[in-house]
Amino acid sequence: MSEFSISPATNSLRGAIRVPADKSITHRALMLTPLLLGETRIENFLDSETTRATLNCMRAMGAEIVEQDAATLIVRGKGLHSLQEPRDILYCLGSGTTIRLLAGICAGQHFLSVLDGTPALKRRPMGRIVEPLKQMGATILARDNDRFPPLVFRGGNLRGIEYALPVASAQVKSAVLFAGLFADSPTTVHEPAPSRDHTERMLRALGVRVENLSSTTVQLFPSPVSRPPSPIVIPADFSSAAFFIVAALLVKNSELCLENVGLNPGRTGLLDALTRMGANVQIENQRVENNEPIGDIVVSATELRATQVGGGEVPRMIDEFPIFAVAATQVVGETRVRDAQELRIKESDRVATVAQELRKMGAQIEEQEDGFVIAGPTKLRGARVNAHNDHRLAMSLAVAGLLAEGETIIEGWECVADSFPNFSELLLQVSR
């Protein structure tokens, strides 16, 4: 188990930086481009442990993916029905995105496949994807009444369904839409609230007919995917940018520009919450590439005030609550997060682990069943804390360490490689 130590910032954070490519979009590009007919160039892809798991799984099913250089892939697609039965288990490491989205693809294949992963992944619930995929006609076996990995598929001969998700989830929605590519009729998904729509945007860019019947209902018409006329360029990851956004807001006299960041409306709930809190955040150089909105985020240090987050805003910032909790420790008043039960089943129980580790640093945080309550402002103190094998918790604790008195040591730092392999170098670069 590796450790990372961070001392309080003695200088303001300044400069223009680029965080790694978007993890969610990278996963989807790796899964969909092998189903095209022809060659596709993927530029600025994220090479991390979890995206590498997706890459290896697709290769195990016969996808021809060539690494041209450190940030460029050439995918030689062979068509929608070109995948082959893997000779071994498809090992998804600890990636919930990999196993859930691949489940939709495996459900459509006329061969046997098994999806499995680390002990932590085996504890993540899969019933919400198993149920709709079974309704579409796939044969699926899983542990504990079809609730937990490994997942065993014998797919093919799928039918389109109309399905209402009990909880808004881009991963579950994407699994059903991916399976819908192989169905005999349209597939319709209803959500209780909007979630990120990277899947719909990429499918449209690849020529698939996908229609939004409302802000929470999407319908896919099965059709071959076609080769895009230009490369797929992956934008910088908003969830990775979030750590630097919060750090620049909280470290005095800071100003950072985060370049080429994806601004998908389903991902930017944190910006809305921070804006209500009084954050000085500007968006510059806005544009659209491969159906995804992109821009530069300019952040300046600001005094913040407390707010409440709940309801439909939760899915739009579901990955940012650990770093949002760090921000809440420094604002005047009581910040409340509710309706966020989904945090309990992420890489760690992010309600429990965020509360546990920030308390070690002096935070006043009260754990709730569906979120937490944080009283501020609190002067944090350096401590020995644990990442709980959760990359977003690890990086949030590092930002907290910039604000604390004394040294902070984060145990289990190796998990940061899941999404942001060069995080520590970039953080030290802007805080020197």
N, C-alpha and C positions, 0 to 999 in steps of 0.2 A: 504494500500500500504506500503510495507516494504522498508527500506533503508539499504544501505551498505556503510560504509565509509572506505576509503583506504588512507593511507599516503605514501609519497615517500619512496622507498626502501632505507634503510640505510646500508644494507648488500648485497653482491652478492647472486644470487640464486644458490643453490647447492643441489645435492642429486640425488637419483634415485627414480622416482615416477611412479605410474600407474594411468592414467586417466580412467574415466568410460568406459564401453563397448560401442561398436559402435552402435549408434542409428539406422542407416539405416539397418544394418544387423539384429539387434534385431527385428525391424518391420517385415522384410521378414521372419525370422524364425518363428515368432508367427503366420503369415498368412499361411505359406506353410506346417508346420509340422502337423497341424490337418487334412490335406488332404492326409497324408500318411496312410498306413494300418499297424498299429503296434505302438509300444512305442518308442518315441524319447526323449533323454535327452538333454536339452539345458543348457550349462554351461556358467557362467559369463554373463548372460543377463543383460541389462540395465534396472533397475527399476526406470523409470522417469515418469513424468506426461503424456507425449505423448505416450510412449510405453505402459503405463498402459491403455491408451485409446484404443489402438489396442487390448490388451489382453482382455479387457472388451467386445469389439465388437465381437471378435471371440467366447468368451464364450456365448454371447447372441445368437449366431447362432449355439449353441450346441457343440462347441469344448470343449473337456475335458482336461483342463490344470491345473496341480497340482503344487503348489509352495512348493518345497521340503525344500528349505532354501532361504536365502536372494539373492542368486545368481544362483540358480538352479531350472529349471522347468522340470517337467515330462509331456510330451504331449502324450496322448493316441489317436492316429489317427484312424479314422474310414473309410478312403477312400475318393477319389476325389469327390464323389457325396453325402457325408454324412451330409453336413450342413443343417440346418433347418430354417424355417421362424422365424425371431425374433418377440417377442411380443411387442417390443417398438422400437423407433427410435434408430439407431446405432449412438451414440454420440461420435464424433471424437475429441472433445475438440478443441484445436487450431492447430491440427496437419495436415498439408498439405500432408505429407507422408501417414498418416492413411487414409484419405478420398480418395486420388487419387489411391492408390494401392488397397484398399478395393473395389473401384468402379469396378476394373477389375474382382475381384472375384464375386461380387454381379451381374455383368452382365451375369455371367454364371449359375446363380441359377434359378430354376423354381419356384420362389416364390417372394413375394413383400418385398422389403427392402427400408429403407429410411436412408440416410447418412446426418448428420447435425453436427453443432459444434457451437463454440463461435461466438459472433458478428464479431470478427476479421477474423475467418475462412469464414464466410458468405461473406466477401468482397474479398476473393481470387478467381480468375477466374478458372472455371472448363470446359470451352468450349473446350479446347484442348484434354480433355479426353472424353468428351461426344460425340464429332464428330466421332472418330474412333470406339468407342463402339457401337454407333448406326449403323455404317456401318457393324458391325459384326452381327447385328440383335437384339440387346437389345432394349427394350423400356425404355426410360429415360425421366423424366420430371425434370426441374430445373427452378429457377427464371430467369427473365429477358432474355428471348429467350435462355434458356438452358446454361446460362453463370455462374450462381452463386448458391451455396447451399441454401436450402437443395436439395439433389439429390434423386429422387424416381426411383426405378428400378423394372421392371418386366423382368427378364432375361430368359436365356435358349435358346436352339436351335441356337447356334452361328455358324457362318461360318468363316473360315479363310480368312484373307484379306492381301493385300500388301499395306502398309501405309507409307507415307513420313511425318515425323514430320516437322512442319514449323520452330521449334526451338529445339535445342538439349536439351532433358530433360529426366533424368533417371526415374522420376516419371511417366511421360506420357508413355514412352517406357515400363516400368514395368506393368502399368495398362493394356496395350494392350497384353503383353506377358502372364499375369495372365489370362486374358480372353481367350487367345489362348489355354490354358490348356483344356477348355471346348468346343472348336470349332471342326468342322467336318473335317477340313483340315489344312495344315500348315499356320502359320501366319508369315509375314515378315515385319520388321520395318526398315525403312531407317532414318538416322539422318544426319543433315548437318555437324555435328562434333561429335567426340566420347564423350560419357558421362559415368559416373560410371556404372560398369557392375555387381554390387552385385547380381542382380536378375538372370542374366545368369549363374554366377558362382554357386549360390546355387541350381538352377534348375538342372544343370549338376550333382552336388554332390548328388542330390536326384533321379538321373536316368533318367531325362527328356532329350530327344534329342534336343539340342540347338546348332546351327551352326552359326559361324561368316562367312558370305559370303564376307565381307570386314571389314575394321576398323570401318565403320559406318553403316553396315547392318547386322542384326541378324535375323535368321529364327528358329522358334519353331515348332516342330512336336508334336501334341497332343498325350499324352500317360500317363498312370497312373504313379504317383510318388511313389517311393519305399523307404522303411525305410533305413536310412544310417547305415552302419555297426558299426559306432562309434558315440560318442556324437558330437553335434554341439557346438563348443567352440567359443564364440564371442570374437574377438580381441578388444583391446582398440581403441577408436574412434579417427581417425586422426583429425577430426574437433575440438574435445576437446583438443587434444594435441597441436593444432595450437596456442592457447593462451600462452602456456608455451614455445613453440618454440620461438615465437616473444619476449616474456618477457626476456628469457635467452640471446637472441641476443642483446637486448637493455640495460639491466642493467649491468653496468660495472663489469668485472671480474667473470661473472657468468658461470657456467657449469652445465647443467642438462642432465640426462639420462631418457628418456621416454620409458618405457618398454612395449614390446608386442603390438606395435601399428600396426593397419592395414595399409598396404602400397599399396592398390589398385591403379593402375595407373590412374584411372579415378578420384581419390581423391587428388592426390599429386601435383597438379599444383602450390600450394603455395611454395612447396620446390623448384620447378624449378625457380619460380620468385625470391625467396630469394637467390638461388645460383647465379643467374645472378647479383644480388645486392652485391655479395661478402660474403655471409653468410658462417660461419664455421659450417657445418652440416654433420655428419657422420652417416651411417646406419650400424649397427652391428647385428650379430646373425640372419641373414635373413633366412627365411624358409617359407613353404607353409602349411597351415592347412585349411581343408574344402574348398579347391580351392582358398583360399585367401592368398596373400603374407603378411607376418608379419615380423617385425624386431624391434630393439631398436634404437631410434633416440637420438644421442648424439649432444648437441648443446652448443657452446661456444660463449661468447660475441664477437661481431665483428662490425667494422665500415662498414656501408652499403652505397651504392650509388644508385641513382635513376634508375628506369627502366620504361618500358611501358608494359602494359598487354592488350591483346585484342584477337579477333578471337577465334580459337579453344582452347586456354588456359582458356578462361572464364568458360566453364562448368566444368572444372577440379578443379576449386577453387571457385565455386560459393558461398559456405558457408563461405569462409575465407576472403571475402573482408572487413568486418568491422575491423578485426584485422590487415589485410594487410594495411588498411588506417592508423592505429596507427603507424605501422612500417614506413610508408612513411613520417610521420611528422618528423621523426628523421634522415632522410638520406639527403645527400648533393645532391641538384638538384631538378628537377621537375619530379614527378611521375605521369603518366597518366594511367587511366583505361578507356577503350572504349568497345563497343559491349556488355555491361553488362546491357541491359534493363531489364533482368530477375530480377535484384535486386529490381526493383520497386514493385514487387508483391510477396515478401517474407513475413515473419512475420510482418515486417514493410516495408515501402518504404526505403530500405537501402541506396539508394543514398541520399535522403533528410535527413533521420534521422542521418546517420553517419556525414554528413556535418554539420547539425545543432548542434549536441552535441559536436563534436570536436572543432567547432568554439568557443563554450563557454569556452574551455580550451586553446584558443589562436592559434589553428591550422589555417594555411593558406590553405584553401580547397575551391575549386570552383566547384560547382555542374554542371554537364553536363547532357543532356538528357539520355545518355547511359553510364554514369560513372562519374568520377570526376578527377580533377587535383589538386595535392597537392605539395606545394613548401616547401622545408625544407633546413636545419634542423630548427625546432622551439622549443623553450623552453616552454613546456606546463605549465600551472598553474592550481592549484586545483580549482574546481568549483562545483556547484550543477547541476547535469545533470540528464537526464531522459532516462530510458531504452525503452520506447515506447512499452512495452510488447513484447520485442524481446530479447530472451536469448543471442544470439550471440553479439548483440550490448552491452548488459549489461556487459558481461565478457570482451569485448574489452575496454570498458570505465574503467574497473577495472585495466587492464594492463596499460592504459594511466595514471591512477592515480599513479601507481608505479613510473612513470617517471616525474610527475608534481611537481611543487613547491607548498607546502601546501596541505591541505586535500581535497579530492574529495568525494562527497556524491552522490550516485547513487540511484535515486528514482525508485520504481517499481522492486526491486531486486528479488521479488518472482518468476519472469518468468524464472530465471536461473534453476529452478527445471524441466523445459522442457527437458533438456539434461544433466545437470551437477549438481546434487543436492549438492555435497560436494565441489564445486569450491572454495568458500571463505576459507574453512578450509585448502584446499590443497595449495592455494596461500599464505596464511599466514604461513603455515608450511615451504615452501621453501624460504620465504623472511625474516625469522627471523634472 
